[in-house]
């Protein structure tokens, strides 16, 4: 097929990134959005989201360096890793970040040693049966412990700004947001009674995108969150940390079949990217990417495997595909988030290139 770039390659639409940002801006007016760099920290993606006016949610010195490279002031950066090295805190202090996150007394004391007067948010735990990746097992204080921790941070001389939470990655129901916001409102009131007036709220990310299964329309998903924020926090500064929502479905992966075999009655297709590359998101992020073979024909049960020598590197064991041959192409959609970011160079293979386009310049025969 003529006119296609060398594979494997991630092709990202600038227009789609803008559209997703516009949806958030329209549906959550007044909320400041800090792009979660961990979702895809490719320099081209970072430059694109910064050009839209977004801040950055960073959680490592490497991600913080992206803020410096893009001349982002401290007010446009939040450092959300709850457990940090002292060296990280010092770097965050040097950059003057908007806030640091903590969730336990040891971390609060560590921050106070390195950065007296540091602006901090307490991250609380969220119960959420609707998320694909639970982010409250490893991090987050129990809400019942919040008062004690916030007062400790105040006594340590930290600038206690407010509370942060993350309902979990790829949350398919908005109810955990407004249920958690009710808890946070109660905590704000309790702390006001203690003479500590909180003025900053971080609602995290977790807004879903469609993979092989549909999800609620973004406008419908965000509507009750907006209503709860307006009812409970009319005068509070609010920030969010969207990552997947911004870049996830803005990118697709173009791959080529490099080999074919029949094993136990099944056709196996070997492509030039796999679980150690962009499909690492199937392992770490539990994502199931839509498959689009660029060929027509009767579809039969098939296996799609990656290019490495490891037998673990099987991307799909039950894919329905037309009869294809080495040299044919496949497209996998919604591959912008947690794919390239967690890809490796196992077997000495290069990670896919990333191309950003203004529009959908490459026309496929079947999509």
N, C-alpha and C positions, 0 to 999 in steps of 0.2 A: 504494500500500500504506500503510494508515494506521498511525500510531504510530511511524514511523521518524524519526530525527533528520535535520536538514539535512546534506547531504553536501557534500564528502567528510569523513568522520569516522573516526578510529581509536577503537575501543571495546576497552578493556582490562579483563580480569577480575582483580580483586583475588584471588579464590580461586585462580586458576591460578598467579599469582606466588607465593602462599604454598605451593602444592603443590610447585612446582619447588624452592623453598628447602628444604622438608622432605625432598625426595628427596636433595639434596646433603648435608644434615645427617645423614641416616640412612646414606647410602652412604659418606660420607667423615667419620666421626666424629673429632673433635679438630682438624679443619681449620677455620681461620678464613676466612670468605668475604668478599671485598671486591668489591662490585658494580662492574663496568666501566662507568663513567658514559658512556663514549663510545657504548655500544650504544643508549641512549635516555636523554637527560639532561633529559627533561621534568620540571619540578618535582614533579608529582604522582607520577611513577614513583620519583623520588629519595626523596620522603617515604615512599613505601610500602616500599621496600627497607630504608631506615634503621629504620623501625618494627619490622622483623623482627629487627633486631640486626646487620644486615650493616654492614661498613665500606664505604668507597669507594675504588676504584682511579681516580685522576684523572691527567690528562696535560696540563693547561693551567691557566692562572690562572682561566679561566671555570669549569672543572669544580671547581677547588679552592674557588671561592666557594660552590658548592653545599654543600660540607662545612661551611663557616662558617654558612650560612643554616640548616642543620639541626642546628647546635650539636654537630657531631661533634668529639670530641677528636682530637688528633694521632695518638694510638695507633690510631685507627680509620681512618686515611688513609694510602695509599701513593701516591707520585708516580712513575708508571711511564714517563714520557717519557725515553728514554735521552739525547736531545740537548736541552738546555734553555738558555734565556737566563739570564744572571746574575740578572735581575730575578725570574725564576721560582724560582730557588733561594732567593733572599731571602724570597719569599713562603712557600715551603715551610718555611724555617727559622722564620719568624714563627709559622706554625701548629704547628710542632713535629711534622711528619709522622713516621710510623713508619719509613719508609725512602725513599731516593732510589735510582734505577737509573742505572748507568753501564755502558758497554761498550767504552771506549777510554781511553787515557792522557790525551788532551786534556780529556775530560769530567771525569775524576777530578781533574785539576789545577784546572779551573774551579770544581768543587764546593768543593775545599779552600780556594780563595781567598775564596769567599763565606761558607762555613759550615764553619769549622774544627770537626772532630769530628762531622760529619754522619753519621748512620747510612746505610750504603749496601749495595746488593746488586749483584753483577756479573751482567749478563744474558749468557747464552751462546746460541750459535746452535744450531738444531735442524734436522736433516735429516728431512723428513716428506713422503712422496709421497701421503699420504691426506688432506691438508687442501685446502680450497677456496681459501683466501687464504694465501699464504706470508708469514709475518711475520718470517722470518729472512734475507731478502735485504737489507733496509734496516738492520736492527739485529741485534746479537748478536755477541759475541766468539767466536772459535774456541776450543773447549775446551782445545786445546794452548797457548793464550795465557793461560789463566785464572790459572795460578800467578803469572806475572809481573805481571799486572794487579792481582791481589789484594794482593800484597806491596807494589806501588807505592802503592795506596790506603792501606795501613797506614802506610807511610813518610811519606805526606802528612798523617798525623794524622787520617784519617777512621776512623770506627767501622765496621769491616768486619763486617757481620752474616752475610752468606751469599751465596747464588746464586739467580738467577731465570731462568726460561725460559718461552717460549710456543711450543707445538708448531705453532701456526697455527690460523686461524679455521675453524670447521665441520670438525673432524677426525672422520672416520668410522670410524677404527680406533684402539683404545686403545694399540696397541703402541708408538707413538712416545713415549708418556708413560713406560712402564716402561723402555724402552731408554735414554731420556735420564736417568731417575733412577739407572740404573746408572752412567752417566758422572759424574753429580753426586756420588754416594756416593764414587767414586774420588777426585774433587777434594776432597771434605771430608777424606778420609783423608790426602791429600797435604799439605793445608794444616795439618792437625793435626801432621804431622811437621815442619812449619816453625814450629811454635809459635803458629799462628793457628787458634783453635778457632771454627768457624762454627756458628751456632745458629739460623739462620732460612733457610727454603726457600720460594720462591714458585714454584708449579707452573703459574701462568698460568691461561688459560681454554681455549676451543676446544671445549668439550663440545658435541656436535651436537644439533640438533633436526630434525624431519621437515618437509620442504617438500613438493614433489610426488613425491619419492622417499622411501621409508622409511629409517630409520636404526636401529641397534642400540638395544634398550631401555636406558634410562639405568642401571638396576641392573646389567645385564650389562656395560655399557661401563665403569662405575666400579669394578666388583669387582676386576679385576686391578691397577688403580691403587692402590686401598686396600691390597691385599695387599703390593704393592711398597713402599709407604710404611711399613707396619707392620714389614716385614722389614729395610729398609735405614735407616729414620729413626725408630726407636722413641722417641727422646727429643728430637727436633728440633721447634721451632716451625714449623708449616706453614701457609701461606696460599694462597688461590687467587683468581682474578680472573674469575668467571663474569659474562657479560653477556648474550649471545644466549640461553644456556640458561635464564636467569631470566625474561626478558621476551619472547623471540622469539615463542613460540606462545601467549602470554597475550593477544595483541592481534589483532583482525581489522579490515580496512578495509571500510567501507560506501561504495560509490560509486553514482552514477546515470548512466545513458546520456543524453547531452545531444544526440547527433546520430547519424545513420545514413546510409551511402552504399554504393553498389555500384561496385567498381572492379576491372576485369579479371576479372569473374565472382565476386569475393569480396565478402562483406558486411563492411563496416567499421563498427564501433561506436566512437563517441567518448565517453569517460567524463570525469568532472570531476576526475580526478587522473591523474598520468602520471610519466614518467621524471624530470622536473624537480621532482617532488613526492615522495610516499611511495615511488614505484617507483624512486627513485634507487638503492635497494638492488639492483636488477637490474643496474645499471651498475657500482657500486663494490663490491658485496658478492657479486655473481654468484648471487644467490638467485632461485629459481623458485617463486613463490607459488601455492598452490592456488587455482583459480578456482571460484566457486560462483554461477552465475546464479540469481536468485530467480524462475525461471520453468521450467516443464516443456515438453517437446516434443522432436521429433527433432533431434539435434545435427548441425550442419553446420560445415565449416571456415570460420572467421571470423578477422578481424583486430580487435584492441583497441588503440585509439590514445588518447593523452592529449589534454588541452585546449589546449596551447600552439600557437603558429603555426609551430613548428619541425618539419620533417618527420622529424627524428631521434626525435621523441617518439611512438614506436610501442611499446606495452607488450608485446603478444603478436602474432606474425604467424601462428601456427598454433594457434588456440584452437577447440575444438569446442563450439558453443553452440546452444541452441534459437533459433528466430526470435524476436527481441526488438525492442522499439520504444523510441524516446526516452521517458524517464520511468520505464523499468524499472530495477531495481536489480541490482547484482552485489556479491558479498562475496569478498574475498581474505583467506585465512587466513595465520597465522604471520607477521604483519607488525609485530611489536613491536620488532624489533632492526634497526638500521642502515637505517631507512626515514625516519621523521620526523627522525632525527638528521642526515641528510645532505640533506634536502629544501631547496629554495631557493624564492625568490619570483619566479623568472623570469616574464617577461610581466606582472609586477605581480599575480600570483595569490597568494592567501593559502594558507599551509600548512594541512593538515587540522587540525581541533581534535582533542583527545584527551579521551575520557571514561573514567573508571575506575568500574567497577561491582562491587558485592559478588558478584552472581551473573549468570548469563546472562539479563538482563531482557528483551532483545529476541528474540522467537521468530521464526525464519525458516521459511518453508514448505519450503524445500529446503536441506538441509545434509548 
